[in-house]
Amino acid sequence: MIHTAAIELRTEGDGQIIDITPPVAQVIGESAIRNGIATVFCPSATSGVTTIEYEDGAIRDFQRLFDEIVAPTGEYLHNLRWGDGNGHSHVRAALLGPSLTVPFVEGRLTLGTWQQIVYVDFDNRARHRRLVVQIMGE
């Protein structure tokens, strides 16, 4: 059985990290599926999905890491072509990846104690985002 839903977000960009564990769990709860996998996909070239402990220190460390390895002030050919200044956002998103799959059992995500599903918006401006959540199982 397959169930597909969407999560709507308003984001600030610039590496904003949003805990999306509750809405993903809600999609699972609203489906008739008790055991399976939940895939979260962001149809965006400037954002990604992963897991992290959603705690201020870990969040700031994660954001700083991207500033260090893909600096927003670097020279990006994408910026030269389009002039939108978000070349770094595309590179960061490609490194993180657009999707995450998590198993669930008896309607509950099998995340670790300190593990949350997070959406990261790397773009250089606020956005409206629509994530796709697809549940597969029985």
N, C-alpha and C positions, 0 to 999 in steps of 0.2 A: 504494500500500500504506500502511496505517496501523497504528501500534503505540502502545499506551497503557500507561503504567506510573505508579507513584507513588513519591514520595520522602517518607520519614517523618522528621520533625524534632522534637526537644524544644528549645523555645526559652525564653529568659529574659525576653523582652519588652523594653520601654523602649528601643526603637531598636536592638536587637541586630542585627548584620549578619553573615550566614553565607554563606561561599563555597560555592555549590552546583554549581560547574562540574564537579568530579569525578563526582558522582552523575548529572548530566545526560549527561556523556560516556559513563558506564557504561550508561545506558539506550539510547543510540544504539548502542553496541557490542553490546549484547544483542539488538538488533533485527536483522532481515535486510536492513534498508534502508541503502544506502551513500551516497546523495545525496538531499538534501531539506531540510526545515526541522524544527526542534525548537521546540515551544511549551511554555513552562513557565507554569502557571496556579496561583495560590493562591486556593482557594475560602474567602476570609476577607475580612471588611470592615475588618480592622485590620492588614493587612500588605501588602507589595508585592514586586515583582521588578524588578531593573534590572541594569545593568552598571556596574562601577567598577574601578579598580585596587585590588585587595584588599591594601592597605598601611595600617599603623596611622594615619599622618597623614591620608591621604585618607578613611579610615573615620571618624575623629574629626571631620574637617571636615564630612563629609556629615551626621553626627549633629548637630553644632552648627547647621548650616543649618536643620534641621527645628526645633530648639529656638528658633531666632530667628524663623522665619516662622509656626510653629504651636506656641506655648508650651504646655507641659503644664499650666501654672498659670492659663491663661486661663479665661474663663467660656464654657462650652459648653452650649447648650440640651439637647443629648443627655444630659449629666450630670444636669441638672435633672429630666429625664423618667425616666431609668433608675437614677440614683444609683450608677453603676458607675465613674465617674471616668475613663473612656477616650474621652471626646468628641474630644480631640486626636488620639487614635489613628486614629479614623475619618477625620478630615480629612486627616491625613498620608497614609494609605493611598490615599485618593481622588486626591491629588496625584501620588503615585508611579505608581499603576496596578497591577492585579493580574496582569499577564502580560507575557511577553517572547518574541519569536520570533527564533531565530538560525538561519541556514543552516548546513548541514554538507556537506562534500565528501569523498568517499572515507572516510566514517566519522569525519571530524574536524570539530569545530566551527570555524567561520571567524572566531573571535575575534581581536582584535588582540593584540599581544605582551603588553601590560600590562592586558588587559581580562579580567575574570572576571564570571561570572553570580552575582549575590548576591540572597539573600532577606533582607528587612528586616521584622522583627516590631516593630510600633509599639505593641502592646498594653501595658497597664500591669501585666501579670502573666505568669508562665510559662504556656506552652501546649504542647500536642501538636498539631503541624501535619502535614497530609498534602497535599503538592503533587502536581498532576497534570502529567505530562510526556507530550505527544503528539507522535509522530514521523510525518511524512508525507513520502513520496518513493518512490524506486525503488531 
